[in-house]
Amino acid sequence: MDNITRKIAAYASSLTFNHLDEATRHAITQRLIDALGCGLGAHDCEPAQIGRRLAAGATPGKYAGRVLFYGDRLPAEMAAFINTTMIRNFDFNDRYPGGHPSDALGPLIALASEMPVRGERFLASMTVMYEIFARLSDSTQLSRRGWDQGFAISIAAAAGVCNLLRLPLQTIANAIGIAASSNVPLRVTRSGELTPWKSVATAYAARNGLFAACLAAEGMAGPGHAFEGRAGLFDNITGPFTLVDFPTEGGPSLTPRVQLKYWPIETNGQPVVWAALELRKVLAAPDIKAVEVFANKFTWFEIGSEPEKWDPQTRETADHSLPFIFARAFMDGPITTRSFTEDKVRDPALRPLMSKLTVTVDDALEAMLPRMVLRVTVTAVNGAQHSVEVVDPLGHPDNPMQDKDIGQKFSAMAEPILGGQRCRSVLGALWQFREASEVATLFSMLDLKNERQFQLSG
């Protein structure tokens, strides 16, 4: 097998909870709670319902999985797909440059809900996903080359599942080879007028990663040189690269560097909301003549460079639209998941303010990466100018959300669905996730059908 495949397989085959330092143990627990809150808030999203309709009546088979919040017992790959559609739906889940590592979490939850898995073991497998995803994203730079994040998601999901199943190194290498050679998706998913597939593409990739792991577990061999072999990833797309050593090899733990989102929008839009909230304190929309946003090149490219971003027609376009995000926050205040209902997205009253906004690439801000810096200058009709600069907004790795912030975010998503008492009970149990003797019990606490049972026992 090639060097990249061997390195990933060796890490996935050997990692246990005992290898994790305390900072990583806490960080991975935070990100699990964050992902579950995001998923619960979107439990009734249409992509999840499509998945449930598609899988209705399916026999679970050898590798069974559970659907979060519903308890459906399905083939693991279908449960994995549905789980990730909910986690990903609001674009509120965590993010590392290149994509969203928690998009790989659906398969792990699906399988662990049907197995006798301790909390420590689950968190170790989840860390495998995060550390592999981060390294692949850093090294391949696929999102900057026009390819989508599903490549890293499929491999991370396959490796994490293999760790959970305690498969040997060669079997994991087969799973990685299957996933790597079969999942190089186009980034057109995130261009122009966006569709619901924007939030479902990685659920598809996570499902494929789980399927690759199950195939390998049953004896299917995959190419051992998907990265470095002839016509492999090096030849066709990236050129040669190496992976930063894993923590077990003396390298850094990247899990604590995974950003948590304070607002339910695309990551580069986070500082836009903070800027709008500051500016609305000093002037009103009728007073504005022009708004110029200065940003790094990727922010411009991702959320401020296409005409569709000035007239979004879908939720998925709106949460990737810098003009919409700024105008909505300026007019309404804090952005919530309710800021993207159809009437809000197509609100004609918002278009005049959006039309006054331009986005300019600022080389000085580009040079400050990976710091997240954005500057907004508003020119008033009377000629006065007001400027706001936002640096590393809350959630950025250098300004991380604390436990209280994560708990508040979870409660905001969960309490309207679970009720206050049950929400507090679930959240308290999740903070102690590592102590769980069987994680299926914790996940079942989130099942919506268990509400009456919870009330009786509570």
LUMVODO-664651 format. One record per residue: y, z, x of N, C-alpha, C, O in turn. Coordinates in steps of 0.001 Angstrom, whole numbers, plus 500000, padded with zeros to 6 digits. Atoms other than C-alpha are relative to their C-alpha. Layout:
N
YZXYZXYZXYZX ...
END
This chain:
458
498803500000500841500000500000500000501244500000500874501189500418502031 498787500052499193503598499474501130500625501396500118500206502341499449 499428498696499663505810502276502455500673500677498805500529501884498607 499297499422501140507927502742499319499007500549498981499169501664498483 501019499560500949504892502947497047499318501269500491499123502211499723 500674498828499450503174505410499370500890501243499934500427502333499596 499079498860499985506243507618499641500146500612498593500103501831498427 499862499519501375506699507846495862498703500640499526498723501712498922 501295499482500459502983508353495199499665501321500667499110502216500028 500295498748499292502681511057497839500790501154499405500260502252499233 499170498959500598505567513006496332499473500382498621499338501564498306 500451499738501365504293512642492768498630500679499967498335501428499037 501346499421500003500756513649493721499975501443500488499004502162500253 500050498696499347501744516822495540500962501045499438500756502239499656 498971499042500370504788518403493883499500501021498979498853500672497991 500249498919500947504354521771492178501295500789499827502263500583500560 498824499184500263506830524265490780500359500856501213501533501142501445 499745499162498823506451526364493932500820499280501064501437499925501911 499214500767499037508068523542495922501498500005499660502319499664500512 498616500123500454511308523797493923500805501224500408500358502359500240 499118498873499739514194525907495134500627500456498682500531499765497667 499498499418501240515959528103492603501083499140499362501169499054498137 498943500859500548518930525744492245499397498845499210499912498485498151 500650501108500698516593522897491259499299500485498745499332499808497717 500666499444501177514592525103488895501001500218498861500717499915497702 498999499752501031517742526086487069500597498689499496500801498512498295 499403501278500379519215522576487115499089499200499081499568498583498130 500898500791500829516108520983485631499858500633498619499684499922497629 500020499323501299516018523630482874501256499659499201501178499407497999 498758500380500669519661522901482064499886498605499399500303498379498263 500053501389500446518936519192481772498962499788498911499105498887498084 500947500045501114515916519749479560500672500461498719500545499808497683 499299499497501185518003521833477152501017498980499509501135498742498307 499004501002500363520747519210477228499349498815499289499857498342498271 500672501159500595518308516389476454499451500322498617499537499500497704 500540499623501310516658518277473605501109500117498959500922499734497804 498877499939500928520046518986472042500474498618499590500749498368498417 499595501381500312521018515328472294499010499347499047499406498667498100 501019500589500862517719514296470731500025500566498596499883499827497622 499973499380501320517949516783467897501177499494499177501042499242497980 498834500516500707521444515613467011499783498606499451500384498230498444 500263501389500419520101512053466706498609499840499404498057498740499426 501393500055500454516736512916465122499776498966498904498673498437498767 500172500937501108517375510655462138500534498611500318500758497814499406 499442501311499627518673507653464098499044498873499598497830499066499532 500795501129500479517480504247462958498941499543501002497828499235500577 501066500402499070515635503326466209498772500897499930497644500411500015 501146499099500119513469506433465864499229499734498715497999499782498701 500679500279501265512743505607462236499247498673500056498180498537499458 500729501263499795511815502042463212498692500273500737497638499758500365 501201499660499244509388503470465752498967500719499146497771500443499239 500929499264500864507894505849463204499357499094498956498177499237498635 500572500940500968507473503067460665498963499108500682497904498827500121 500907500887499267505846500856463279498679500700500321497621500071500325 501193499264499580503400503599464289499273500681498845498231501303499055 500591499288501139502608504884460795498519499678499846498127498513499785 501432500182500195498887505418460386499218499705501251497999499545501185 500705500322498762498065504722464029499094501152500421499453502320500273 500928499000499483495060506540465490500444500424501397500664499560502245 499464499567498711496180508694468446499225499498501205499826499177502231 500782500473498872493299507645470678499841501060501076500099502239500837 500301499061498923492407509218474028501237500729500485501198501936500725 498751499402499527496001509813475134500937500145498811501691499234498469 499190499737501187497678511397472138501337500608500406501461501246501452 498689499425499760501319512365471932500625500466498702500241500024497618 499290499490501170503623514239469584501432499492500001502058499346501051 498610500406500170506943513063468229500858501246499833500584502093498983 499058498890500083509768515520468788500580500125498585500872499125497929 499306499651501239511200517220465690499214499655498740499485500212497675 500772500409501167508676515560463365498544500445500075497916500699499047 501379499579499833505305516522464821498977498908499778497777499183499803 500960501084500180503763513095464199499053499942501202499502500006502347 500990500144498935500543512774466216499629498524500087499028497970499167 500086501454499845500449509217467566499418499642501360499255500522502205 500262500417498631499286507159470530501172500418500887502332500284500497 498967499391499163501188508682473425501150499050500289502306499473500330 498906500908499653503130505536474264500975499800498842502165499587499074 499087500120501138504534505282470720500818501275499821502014501218499532 499261498741500078505442508963470634501058500057501098502169500534500870 499054500017498885507103508522474021501212499140499683502350499537499933 498908500906500369509159505589472789500930500665498992502149500644499166 499190499386501052510343507448469691500798501179500564501981501338500261 499304498851499419511188510593471649501230499580500797502298500178500674 498869500420499162513386508735474088501095499334499183502269499448499534 498937500590500821515197506787471371500940501069499471502143500835499354 499154498929500528516443510102469992500833500639501107502026500883500924 499274499407498872517388511604473356501154499109500419502220499601500789 499045500967499452519292508455474269501044499522498995502070498971499394 499266500716501040520829507460470933501505500144500072502213499145499938 498561499769500027524289509028471182500689499714501336501904499870501451 499449500162498654524759508161474876500670501296500465501728501285501095 499476498660499731525302511907475277499174500702501068499547501774501543 500900499339499056522444512660477668500449499779501441501372499008501704 499542499940498613522695513176481410500039498624500666499491497644500162 499813501279499315523585510490483905500113500199501505500783501111501988 499889500095498547523133509715487581500439498570500295500046497662499562 499564501384499756524807506660489164498837499014499958497904499094500758 501075500962500192522644503786487984499252500174498701498472499298498326 500694499839501272521414505237484701499851501447499581500575502325500050 500169498705500659520135508214482723498583500510500235497653500047499574 501367499566499690517159510103484197499260500625498828498034500530498764 500704499400501141516427511968480948499430498951499054498683499292498137 500636501065500779515559508593479427498496499929500269497739499380499468 501432499995499655512195509092481181499261501182499399498045501291499557 500568498731500443511591512424479457499098499879498777498190500691498598 500788500150501225510140511152476168498503500002500212497792500676499468 501451499992499765506672510427477615499452501376500369498375501767499921 500470498692499553506410513838479253499893500970498833498924501721498723 500024499127501185507280515657476036498852499610499079498154500475498549 501069500467500883504867513495474042498645500520500456497884501057499652 501301499585499482501905514275476297499859501515500057498835502064499651 500083498549499829502713517914477030499879500727498675499390501856498630 500125499398501327502908518609473296498569499950499482498251500542498451 501398500128500406499217517720473099499044500556501059497829500376500968 500810499493498904498018519464476265500320501475500248501395501943499875 499704498622499597497722523044477537500808500007501298500244500106502388 499110500127498834500721522820479877500936501199500054501598501526499069 499073498890499797502634525778481283501408499467500265501587498318500668 498618500404499786506424525702481527500272499566501423500957498569501648 499768500343498602506401525660485310499455498621500331500102497843501033 500611501306499726504071522676485416500819498876499388501014497835500014 499182501025500645506190520734482933501275499748500796501635498595501036 498742500151499275509407521387484865499787499316501344500657498572501799 500295500701498754507760520240488099499841498499499760500368497685500517 500196501424500320506677516954486484501317499338499628501562498183499977 498681500521500352510153516504485055500844499792501256501580498810501354 499260500145498744511633517064488519499529498775500772500334498081501393 500516501228499372509357514346489883500749498788499457501176497923500222 499285501109500622510978511966487403501436499905500510501902498828500882 498585499993499632514514512999488293500207499607501463501082498797501769 499811500276498583514120512891492061499652498558500342500313497944501180 500366501404499763512385509502492007501045499072499405501461498108500049 498984500845500624514873508011489567501265499951500853501816498874501082 498763499950499230517834509163491660499877499202501292500796498470501658 500162500718498736516430507779494903499890498495499795500464497717500557 500102501439500272515492504432493416501363499427499600501718498323500015 498683500474500422518927504124491799500937499865501192501658498875501316 499147500051498812520702504940495059499633498837500912500512498145501426 500451500959498992518595502604497179500019498560499515500362497655500275 500078501376500492518173499568494947501342499454499552501595498254499663 498703500424500539521695499491493443499822498877498976500636497956498907 500306501086500930520147497367490699501087499793498957501363498657498571 498976500171501032522884498075488158501184499204500524501876498536499755 498904500771499404525400496576490583499584498554500274500423497711500593 500526501349499741523189493506490991499697499235498716499210498105498763 500214500682501264522964492682487282498676500304499334498291499639498373 501274499602500593519651494414486541500166501358499339501060502128499688 499811498784500785519128497273484131499213501175500567498346501011501425 500553498756499487518110500871484714498548500222499630497923501160500126 501392499849500415514719500404483072499004499915501132497910500469501028 500905500080498847513170499553486447499715501400500533498557501797500657 500184498643499473513754503052487820499400500927498960498606501805499296 500542499149501064512984504643484450498492499820499887497764500806499776 501439500236500177509559502999484187499202500628501138498141501206500904 500707499424498856508551504095487689500068501521499961499070502196500213 499857498551500089509942507610487245499098500571498914498455501603499110 500860499529501090508136507977483923498532499955500405497787500902500153 501397500122499559504857506717485392499648501110500980498591501731500868 500277498983498983505116509094488351499969501401499405499105502204499759 499975498685500619506046512114486234498770500258499159498209501353499185 501214499872500815503181511492483829498786500206500901497924501032500601 501126499850499073500772511111486744499963501407500589498889501981500768 499953498635499505501954514436488128499499500973498936498741501895499237 500443499126501090501435516073484734498490499933499821497842500949499567 501445500196500162497925514614484525499220500357501257497989500334501255 500598499627498717497260515673488139499086498913500537497945499166500924 500754501137499497496119512241489191500138499916501513501140500369502067 499955500100498534495300511477492853500959498917500474501410498077499695 498984500877499423497577509554495195499712498519499728500616497790499320 500287501426500179495788506196494955500179499571498545500659498470498276 499818500328501408495770506291491168501488499905499661501913499021498917 498552500041500231499486507080491155500598498734500599501487498123500006 499528501244499393500074504180493525499710498808499109500525497891499010 500320501081500933498314501914491055500980499990498822501447498931498403 499055499920501116500544503165488239501379499509500409502040498799499650 498696500448499500503661502598490338500009498486500174500987497822499829 500082501448499819502511499098491221500070499251498684500731498218498587 499962500629501324501931498242487558501414500062499432501945499059498954 498668499829500577505278499652486469501049499193500761501894498539500149 498968500667499192507308498220489359499936498488499877500972497823499883 500133501459500052505925494704489075500198499437498601500232498218498432 499971500469501386506281494526485291501264500372499235501388500027498060 498836499495500733509650496099484429501278499843500821501769500803501414 498704500244499356512752494480485921500911499386498933501061498165498880 499261500500501164515015494203482837501414499542500329502020499996501300 498665500557499813518276492287482534501077500955499490500890501639498483 498900499129500406521573494148482321500869499371498909501878499955498516 499301500600501129522770491759479616499970500939498792500810500840497898 500078498973501044521694494627477348501309500754499855501635501215498761 498767499202500001525002496315478296501245499157500189502246499637500722 498859500902499857527338493316478196500439499469498640499628499308497728 499471500591501224529608491927475492499941500961498824500092502171498992 500172499170501196529154493169471919498623500648500069497608499951500030 501257499307499785526476495817472304499291500268498673499923500450497633 500846499753501165523611496349469881499257501323500193499345501925501263 500790498780499824521354499348469241498999499932501146498538500964501633 500939500110498869519075497956471950500571500631501268499819500996502172 499382499346498846521581499368474441499404501379500228499182501781501370 500541498655499886520182502820473700498479500052499875497885501126499968 501444500029500205516596501701473163499272499346501174498068499539501345 500638500723498900515954499555476241499257500926500945498174500589501423 500686499089499089515097502557478371498862500760499315497932501211499983 501152499444500715512872504015475658498806499059500147497668499498500311 501027501029499785510928500766475959499448500103501414498237500023501622 500432499888498602510842501159479748499190501275500221498186501256500931 500740498741499858509724504805479504498613499874499396497631500355499962 501297500254500639506966503779477115499114499186500932497922499468501056 500767500834499081505881501125479622499523500796501215498414500580501705 500408499173498879505836503669482442498824500892499650497894501041500443 501123499188500459503576505969480444498740499147499870497655499567500274 501157500886500175501305503052479584499408499617501351498188499536501497 500479500309498658501101502123483274499180501159500554498131500946501161 500719498822499516500039505694484103498639500139499318497643500462499964 501263499894500732497383505694481390499017498918500431497821499175500563 500862501072499498496040502345482538499398500374501353498198500215501578 500483499615498676495805503601486110498991501140499902497996501158500626 500912498871500164494143506820484952498615499546499553497614500197499848 501277500541500482491432504708483312499377499001500972498356498384500667 500613500828498966490824502722486507500661498674500289500172497915501126 499321501268499749493269499823486371500729500059501337501530500963501578 499312500095498708494404498818489866501249499141499848501238498129499147 498759500770499993497955497598490377500341499577501409499752500086502363 499622500449498659499617495799493284500549501156500825501381501934500358 499552498928499132500138498121496198501232499660500813501696500470501614 498872500464499170503022496134497639501098499420499112501708498407499453 499010500523500947505357495672494673501406499985500591502240499180500176 498671499942499389508358496576496819500109499067501207501020498242501276 499843500641498703507704495131500265499144498748500183499278498060501195 500883501137499852505096492436499645500689498667499733501832498627499277 499460501331500267505624488692499397500293499844498517499445500141497676 499521500158501382507603487910496209500154501337499293500168501387498064 499753498692500587508120491640495676501490500259499830502302499339499919 498609499648500277511356493511494982500909499677501191502013499166501001 499181500298498824512632493183498572500315498506500066501469498116500243 499830501452499883512087489408498612500873499427498888501742498592499139 499374500654501152513352488626495139501370500547499623502185499814499062 498776499407500545516217491027494509500814500802501007501991500509501216 499188498996499305517247493828496830500154499802501496501149500235502076 500080499898498556516347493080500410499401501348500373499205502199499505 500645498752499579514808495880502488500879501226499759502101501165499895 499307498723500092515751499476501803499001501110500287497791500883500293 500829498808499863514435502969502463500439501019498959501545500940498423 499667498917500910514339506020500233500378501240500805499736501561501805 499679498703499408516077509245501190498790500914499847498140500918498801 501153499106500050513416511816502014500060500911498780501130501363498373 500095499061501110512210513924499114500169501425500525500010501664501722 499828498613499538512873517685499218498791500555500735498944501367501648 501204499530499314509263518287500258499897499450501418499094499926502220 499963500590498661510022516133503318501240500436500778501495499949501880 498789499536499337513235517948504180501275499370499487502361499677499980 498823500645500571515572515780502095500659500869498942500154501941498609 499258499213500986518112516971499518499366499934498618498706498955498272 500344500052501427517339517893495935501167499351499271502292499849499326 498941500731500689519301515406493833500130500396498532501103500024497876 499947499605501415518523516939490435501288500733499644501867500435498599 498748499331500358521549519296490539501217499074500023502281499446499528 498897500959499957523726516208491175500019499094498775500904498248498644 500028500794501233522763514676487830501072500537499058501087501722498724 498853499600500811525871514732485658499601500264498557498792499534497984 500123499748501435525923516299482195501291499586499314502379499796499852 498836500538500696528262514768479643500611501033499049499915501691498275 499283499127500927530896516787477855500331499262498707500379499865497635 499670500819501173531785513917475496498876498988499763498253498540500726 501099500925500307529283511605473686500391498532500177500410497755499222 499565501360499683530418508424475423499487499612501382498942500439502113 500360500509498675529725506281478467500658500845501086501781501320500919 499571499039498980530113508266481671501396499735500524502181500669500687 498690500309499439533140506448483019501128500220498999502302500225499371 499002499696501014534911507154479735500335501478499897501271501852499190 499751498559500099534738510924480233501446500369500349502086501086499579 498611499631499684538116511189482048501019499378499059502133499887498939 499087500652500939539691508828479502500344500951498856501495501025498425 499761499061501102539269511444476769500945501105500457501902501432499755 499140498923499511540816514196478875501443499527500159502382500258499846 498645500538499832543783511941479696500689499831498649501860500177498495 499417500211501332544324511028476041500395501324499360501437501415498712 499692498695500584544199514682474995501265500603500597502018501283499899 498772499511499371546928515531477498501223499225499509502262499813499209 498852500836500366549164512611476564500409500183498542501587500051498212 499642499830501418548972513266472812500832501260499782501405501449498709 499173498797500102550698516591473506501485499690500149502336500468499716 498599500253499651553897514864474633500616498821499256501834498650499302 499427501091500780554293511780472428499024499548498924497833499851498980 500792500495501116553046510107469262499773498501500153500461497837500928 500353501413499882551499506670468790501185499064499771501331498098500520 498867500923500198554680505050467355500981499986501178501765499047501315 499089499923498864556535506147470519499521499196501201500246499064502187 500608500647498836554226504154472810500302498507500022500115497801499031 499781501431499791555215500773474184498824499373500735498397498271500391 501107500540499208552401500298476726499215501138500635499761502198500942 500888499057499329549429502135478224499275499253501109498580498272500842 500727500616498890548127501220481674499061501028500589499462502125500979 501029499135499448544893502725482867499605499464501366499261498290501506 500403500359498638544147502690486594498651500639500275498473501844500096 501379499533499877540471502977487429499321499337501184499863498412501788 500794500689498986537795502109489956499386498732499395499448498515498185 500463501320500446536142498713489745498870500100498983498835499323498029 501124499924500916532961499834487998500439500457498614499919499979497606 499468499582501302534887501634485259500630498816499281500389498603498093 499404501213500584536916498474484675498906499055499508498969498556498384 501052500950500340533772496337484685499201500462498785498881499666497902 500918499490501013531739498585482422500660500186498647500043499883497626 499415499639501300534216499620479726501408499449499777502047499776498777 498644500492500179537475497737480256500255498578500431501389498230500759 499810501353499478536878494113481220499668498890499019499953497728499307 500445501030500937535506492285478150500828500035498724501208501119498279 499181500020501217537443491161475059499387500800498853500112501336498015 500653499235501068534832492811472801500392501471500018500312502153498996 499645498579499899536001496187474077501336500295499313501655501457499059 498730499801500722539386495646472366499837499834498487500781500059497729 500262500117501439537774494974468984498530500289499725497816499413499236 501425499699500158534408496778468856499585499972498534500329500380497642 500543500073501352532239496182465824498772500882499825498288501050498706 501185499143500071529319498484466660500274501307500731501154501399501587 499875498720499313528940502070467711499765499836501487500483500408502306 500383500156498601527308500962470942501105499351500824501278499681501997 498859500596499299530304498794471863501142501005500099501811501091501129 498878499064500022532789501491470875499855501097501041500838501472501681 500132498927499020531285504190473081499966499463501429499871500227502390 499828500653498696531501501673475942501335499251500063501491498324500858 498694500661500065535098500665475107501087500970500429501365501940499723 498922499140499535537878502250477145501172500002499014501699501073498715 498897499974500976540583501117474665499682500825498759500532501572498275 500362499235501187538677502575471716499958501492500304500497502299499547 500137498585499645537859505848473482501376500642500135501618501730499611 498658499446499821541484506355474511500717500135498655501259501195498343 499261499991501263542941505437471115499422501007499016500172501709498336 500620499062500933540415507461469115500339501437500381500677502243499515 499679498643499560540988510584471235501489500286499839501867501408499501 498565499801500135544762510070471176500374500265498546501226501106498259 499669499858501415544828509761467400499345501231499365499961501905498539 500784498976500705542143512306466444499828501298500762499570502339500157 500356498840499197541752514723469321498595499855500550498132498730500737 501310500054499334538331515633470806499024499021499358498908498938498135 501006500969500440535655512949470580498707500750499654498278501640500389 501299499467500396532454513862468714499099498837499618499527497683499623 500894501065500460529419511939467545500507499366498715500171498222498409 499454500537501261531286511512464240501181499054500241501697498451499300 498916500926499683533976509512466056499541498550499978500354497641500153 500550501348499888531667506485465931499304499537498728498424498678498778 500485500545501263530875506042462261500579498596499827501556498239500484 499580501392500142531278502461461072501477499882499637502175499010500154 498598500094500397534632503114459434500928500384501147502024499837501270 499192499617498848535933504819462574500027498876501040501075498575501610 500096501061498998534717502025464854500869498811499617501537498229500472 499277501201500441536305499272462760501373500308499420502003499444498809 498728499537500554539401501243461813501162499082500413501515499046501592 498899500904499632542265498679461649501244500746500473502065500183501198 498823499232499596544831501443462126499992500314501484501024500660502058 500110499693498574543533501943465665500367498805500882500728498978502046 499836501212499187543971498318466803501391499862500620501477499425501767 498692500141499359547760498383467382500123500792501297500666500288502280 499954499209498770547432501199469920499065499423501050499425499360502225 500943500592499049544383499615471528500585498756500663500365498519501851 499439501243499465546275496333471956501066500237501059501394499333501827 498970499673499010548909498100474047499410500437501338500143500719502286 500659499430498826546345499161476627499485498915500936498865497946500497 500560500866498952545528497379479894499255500878501002499562502059501165 500789499279498997543013498380482565500143499275501329499892498073501419 499737500567498681543821497819486239499114500674501038499009501900501072 500791499448498906541509498244489214500949500492501085501824499754501538 499170499384498970543111500587491738499130500228501236498198501031501205 500825499899498800541725500206495263499999501415500579499017501840501187 499934498626499495542880503711496159499009500892499260498372501753499868 500970499225500766540788505175493347498575499576500344497661500400500377 501311500508499581537877502958494363499563500672501294498392501012501459 500312499407498701538058504410497858499621501475499889499048502040500820 500284498573500172537710507934496447498598500264499469498162501414499425 501371499802500458534218507334495049499181500720501067499383500466502255 500499499715501348531976509236494385500851500968499171500433501366498084 499101499247500867534896511341493173500342499132498785500513497920498919 499636500729501214535698510348489584501471500270499716501850501364499297 498557499857500158539430509744489379500515498875499106500157497712499291 499407500981500910541373507990486614501448500411499741501748501592499564 498580499733500243545132507676486092500479499153498828500169497964498742 499452500697501161546910506746482865501512500170500001502026501286500086 498543499975500094550580505818482675500420499391498674500086498246498369 499515500459501301552218505524479266501503499767500096502259500636500531 498574500313500090555555503801478861500437500106498551499890499436497675 499505499787501360557477504968475805501014498925499622501541498232500492 499052501013500465559709502744473681501415500274500524502234499359500613 498670499673499446562733504592475099500059499831501506501073500152502126 500028500261498564561669503651478648499431501121500830499138500915502008 500560498879499246560372507062479672498529499736500316497830499069499554 501398500149499613557039507185481517499337501372500113499943502345500560 500803498779499922554327509820481294498677499630500656497995498709500208 501239500293499273551404509870483736499094501221500034499547502360500139 501022498964499903548191511851483774498917499497500948498475498353500839 501117500335499114545569511853486524498889501015499778499124502223499818 501156499143500229542105513234485843499039499837501167498665498720501525 500883500007498833539868514178488763498740500806499681498820501976499307 501290499328500183536169515025488410499974500849498726499940502077498804 499976499245501260536182515991484715498758500860499826497746500652500496 501093499071500232533934518739483411498690499252499754498615498364498904 501291500671500046530315517691483871499699499230501266498535499003501598 500188500681498718530880515829487140499266500940500953499459502154500874 500743499121499088528566517124489903500874500960500794500425502044501167 499104499104499277531597518587491684500820500899499076501653501681499537 499375499128500997532801520242488462498980500197498876499226499817497731 501140500019500934529503521013486738500209500863498760500912501873498788 500059499169501196529022522279483221499157501229500290498116501136500941 500714498748499808527911525906483223499070500257498820499092499533497824 500964499694501068525206527508481105500680500160498648500157499707497630 499313499801501276527740528510478463500422498667499392500370498499498174 499614501322500499528967524903478197498793499272499432498876498633498384 501225500670500449525414523609477881499503500635498708499053499937497800 500405499319501226524596526249475285500868499623498822500370499430497713 499088500411501073527691525355473270499725498572499548499765498274498355 500314501387500351526822521659473423498713499941499183498653499255498163 501259499974500747523243522349472310500228500517498582499739499933497615 499777499394501316524431524561469459500784499075499078500520499013497877 499215500921500819526970521993468290499117498911499398499364498451498284 500905501030500497524149519464467933498920500591499095498526499974498105 501183499453500656521410521800466715500297500860498779499537500847497811 499757499036501072523050524372464460500136499368498622499628499940497658 499937500602501336523922521964461596498634499621499448498472499452498239 501333500416500423520237521035461511499063501186499863498296501266498903 500926498875499973518431524276462363500545501241499312499785502111498888 499390498762500473520913526829461095500269500929501175499638500804502225 499553499173498898522552529506463203498929500889500589498768500926501809 501002499059499504519738532058463454498910499270500777498545499667501883 501081500728499347517058529531464288500499499333501280499782499304502280 499442500635498810519318527702466737500075500998501147499683500673502268 499889498992498948519995530907468681498632500395500534498471500605501737 501347499642499584516297531763468748499393498924500894498798499225501929 500536501115499217515312528307470011500681499925501355500016499763502378 499261500105498744518039528243472636499589501112500965499413500868502159 500444498908499144517036531645473947498632499733500604498401500032501775 501336500316499498513423530500474262500052498889501048499308498927502028 499914501115499059514426527295476051500538500442501360500118499919502392 499511499506498714516382529193478704498883500693500790498968500815502012 501143499370499337513079530966479457498813499036500118497663499460500222 501045501026500069511142527697479489498954500167501095497762499993500843 500938499914498880509590528284482910498919501059499774497844500991500368 500949498915500242507851531407481581498965499643498939498026500408498717 500877500351501120506094529556478744498559499806500464498303499144501470 501414500200499686502310529741478782499490498679499445498481498153499913 500371501285500586502131526596476635501251499371499382501776499872498387 498705500554500421505145524329476184499931499375498618500961499227497960 500127500581501343503772522757473009500562500952498950501126500516497947 499485499008500946504692526002471248501521499949499942502111500073498868 498542500090499971508307525677472379500487498740499308501442498783498532 499576501242500642508574522064471320499794500063498488500572499491497725 500250499909501446507070522913467937501058500855499305501242500741498093 498918499221500603509914525411467397501120499092499486501918499491498638 498962500953500392512118522323467019499561499100498854500357498308498348 500488500856501085509936520680464376500745500322498714500827501483498313 499228499791501216511990520200461235499129500519498862499619501247497998 500899499553501066508966520813459015499680501482500132499132502079499206 500299498591499781508682524309460510501102500924499504501036502135499717 498858499175500407511928525509458954499564501145499079499956502295499276 500427498936500935510262527392456106499160501042500731499306502242500501 500822499073499240507708528885458490500865500911500861500588502104500982 499109499217499166510509530020460782500714501052499166500846502202499584 499291499066500863512393531607457904499102501170499602499547502316499547 500924498945500420509282533522456806499698500943501153499627502157500962 500336499167498853508463534737460320501240500720500536501142501807501106 498767499407499504512130535412461155500478501136499154501511501736499451 
END
